[in-house]
């Protein structure tokens, strides 16, 4: 694709001759007869280079350059002054304003073409360097990896909606932007066993990057939730380019697995009272509620996380209510005394 040149020149003869010269050199050319029109065309045409006269009606070349320099989308476009003014002061004025080059009339054909090609080459080098730096810095940390996720499509789920189910092909992983997600398994009687709870900023899914596998558990939402979904192929490619990010990702997974292991150990060996208190505190943390506020959670979910029978959970909740630690209203649990729950744990 040919490069685009915006030529701003009030002298019709010079403008037409220069336009023809540039078109014969395989450039796509747009012209303007004064600075005001030139600015309008710069916005719509978005040229690769601007060639601009200085002395023009309505708005001179200096004003054009100054105006373009204030526009974040146009300020990086190479700008070449074209003028009969040859005073060094005029040259310095243009360069101080940010001009890239300065040609005096009359000029040779090669002078103009060389000036344009030089500016284009410099811009290409700078853009390439900038893109490389942005690429390298874009995913240099685990947090930056999350920002990469946020470029993907944001999906919305209602409370209780299934994100994926056991047995489905697993080819994506997910980042929570809003809400809370649980993963769980079902026993032969259809009873849920919650394996993990994920909050805003957590990444979840089946982390197998070497072969295609199926999900081994279900994932659904506790409340209205938004997640970014990215293919494991993309993530694998990023890891290949940025191993440090992969190591940080593994560290994060390790931390989460440690938390899950502790939770499973507590489910197996703690008392019903302690398990219930732990589950309430866990949900309070994951749902990001402030102290002494309500959390909306079903008894079944609390029991599934605690690893106890619903009947045992209900009896314990009643005990906590009598002790003034919580209040229970429908599906809402209001924590009156966090410290008491923490002491039980």
N, C-alpha and C positions, 0 to 999 in steps of 0.2 A: 504494500500500500504506500502510495506516495505521501511525502510529508506535506503538512499544511502550512502555508505562509499567509499571514495577514499583512497586507501592505496599506499603510495609512499615509496618504500623500495628497495634498490639495491641488498640486499642479497636474492638470489633466494629461498633458503630453508625457510628463515624466511618469505619471502613474500608469498610463497605458503601455508605454514602452517597457517599463520595468516589469509589469505584469506579464507581457509577452515573453520577455527574457526568462522569467522564472518558470513559466509554463513550458517553454522549450527545454528547460532543464529538468522536466518531469516533476515539478512541484504542483500541488493543488493550491490555487491562489484565490483569496478573497480580498477585495479592495474596499477602502473607505476614503471619502473625500475630505474628512475633517476628524478631529480628535473625538468628538462626541459620538459620531457614528462608529468610529473605530472601537471605542469601548463597548458599544452595544454588540458589535460583530465579534469582538473577542469573547464575550460571554456565550454567544450562541455557536460560534464557529470553533472555539477553543483550539487555536492554532498551535503548531509546534514551535514556531518562531514568529515574532512580531518585528516588522521592518517599518520604522516610523519617522516621518519628517519632523523637524522641530517647529519651524515657523508656520503655523496654520491658524485659520480663523476658528472662532468659538472656543477652542481648547488646544493649546500647543502641545508639542511632544513631551515636554517635561511633565505637564499635568496628566497626560495619558499614562506615562510610566508610573507616576506617583499613585494614580488611581488603581492601576492594575496591581501594584505592589501591596495594596491594602486588602486585596481579595485573595483568600487562602487557596482558591482553586486556580488562580491565574498568576500568582506572584513568582512561580518557578519557571514560567515560560521565558526562554531567552529573548532579549530585547535589543535590537540594533537600531541606533539612530542613523538617519540618512539626512544630511543637511548641507547647505552651502556655507554654513557658519564654520569657520576654521580656527577661531580664537581658542587658545588653550583653556581659557576660563570657561568657555562653553563646553569644551570637552570634559573638564573636571566636574562641571555642574551635572552633566549627564551621567558620568560614572559614579558620582557621589549618590545619585538617586537610585543607582543599581543597574544601570545599563551594562550590557555585556560587550558591546562593541560600538564603534563610531566611524562611519564612512562619510567622506565629504564629496559633494557633487562638483564637477562631473566625476564619475567613477568608472572604472573598467569593469567589464562583465565578470571577469575572473575574480576581481576583488570582492564583489557582492556574493558570488557563489562560494568562494573560499570562506568568507565570514560566516555565512549561513551554515555551511558544512562543519566548520569548526565549532560553532555553538551547538549544533545538533549532536556532534560527537561528545562534547563535554557533558551535555544533558543526559545522554545515554549512559555514560560512565557513572555520573552521579546517581542517576536513578537505579542503575544496576547495583551500585554499592549500597544505596539506601534500602533497596528491596532485600538484599542479602542480609544486612544488619537487622532489618525488621523481622526477617524470617528466622534468624538465629536467636533473636531476643523474644520472639513471639511464643516460643515453647521451651524456654530455658528453665522453667520451674514448674512444679506441680500446679500452682495457682494459675500460671499462664496456660497450662494445659486445659484448665477449666474454662478459661476465656476462649480457647479454641473450640471447645464444646459449644459455647454460646453462639457460635456462628451457624450452628445447625438449626434445624426446624424445631420450634418450641411446640410441644404437644400438651394438650389440656385433658385432664381426667377429672371426673366427678368423684365425690367421696364414695369409697367402696368399689370403685371400678377396677377391673383387672387390666394390668399392663402387659403381662405375659403369663402363660400357664405352663406347668410342667409338661414336658414332652414336645413343646414347640422348638423349632430350630432356633438356635441362638447365634445371631450374627451382629448384635449390637450391644453397646453398654450405655448407661444412662447417667445423667447428672440432674439432680433435683434443684430446680430454681424456686419452687414454692411448694409447700405442703410436706407431708410425711408419707413414707412408703414402708410397707411390711413385706417381708418374704416369709413363706411358710410352706410346710408340707402337710399332707393329709394322711392320717392313718387309715386302716382298713374300715373303720367305722365312720370315716368322713370328718373326724375331729382334727382341728387345726393345731399344729405345733409351729409357733412363730420362731423362725431361725434368726431373724435380724430386723432391726428397725432403722430406717435411714431418714435423715433430716435434710434441710436445705444445705447445699454444698457438698453432699455426699454423692459418691459414684457407686453404682450397683449394676449387677448383671452377671453374666457368665463370662469370666475372664480367661477364655481359652483362645489364644491368638495363633496357635499352630495348626489347628484342624477344626472343622465344623462339628459342633456338638449340639445337643438338645438341652433345654433348661431342665434342671432336676427339681425345681421348686416353683411355686407360684409367687407372683408379685402383684400387690394391689395397694390402693391408697386408703389412708385413714380419713382424709379430708380432701377438699378440692386441691388438686395438685397439678403442677406444671413441670415437665421434664424435657431436657434436651436429649435427643437420641443420636448416637454416632456409630457408624459401622466399625467393627473390630478391624477391618482391613485398613481403614484410615488411621486408627490408633496404632496399629502395628507399624505402619509406614513412618509415623512420627517417632516411634520408639527407635526404629532403625537409624533415623537421622539424628536423634537426640537421646543417646543412651542415659544421660543423667536424669532426664525426665522419667524414663522407665524405672530407674532405681528409686526415685522419690515415690513413684506410683506403687512400687512393691512395698516400700516402707509404710505407706498409708494403708495398704491392704493388710500388712502384718499387724499394724496397730488395731485395725478393725477386727481381725481374726482373734487377737488377744482378748478384746472386749467380749466378743461372742463366746469364746472359750470360758471366760470367767462367768458369764451369764449362764451358760449350760451347766457349769460346775455348781453354781448356786441353786439352779433349778433341781439338781440331783441331790444335793446334800443339805440345803438350808431348811429351816423350819418354815411352815406355812406362813406364819406371821412375818418372818423376815422376807420371804419370797414376795408376799403381797406388798410390803413396804417398798422393796426394791423395784417392783414393777411400776408402782405409782410414780416413784421418783424418776424412773427411766422414761416413762411417757411424758412426764412434766418437762424433762430436759429436751426430749425429741420434739415435742410440740411447741417448745420455746415459750412456755407460759411463765409469767412472773410469779414470784412467791405469793402465796395466799390468793391464788386465782383459780379459776375452774379449768378442768380439762374434760373434754367430751370423748369418752371412750367406752366401748361395750364391755360388759362383764366377760364375755367370751374371749375378747382380745386380751384383757388383763390376765385371765386364767391361762390362755395359751402362752403368753410371755412368761408367766410365773411357773408354768409347768405343773399346775395343780388343777384339781377338779373344780368345776364352777361352784358346786355346793360349798366346798371348803373356802373358796374365795369370798362368796357371799357372807358366810359366817364371820370371816375375818374382817371384812369391810364393816359389818354391823358392830363388831367389837371396837374398831377404830372410831366409828361414829359415836359410840357411847362414851369413849374416852376423850371426845372432843378434838381428835386429830384431824378428822375429815367430816364433811357433810356430803350426803348423797341425795341427789334430786334427779330421778330418771337416769339418763345416761351420763349426767354431769357429776363429777367428783370435785368438790371444792376442798383444797388443802388448807386447813386452819393452822397447822403447826408443822412446818417443814423440819424443824430441829428434832421433833419427836420421831418423825419417820426416819431421819438420819441416825438417830440413836438406836432405833430398832435394827437398822442395817449394820 
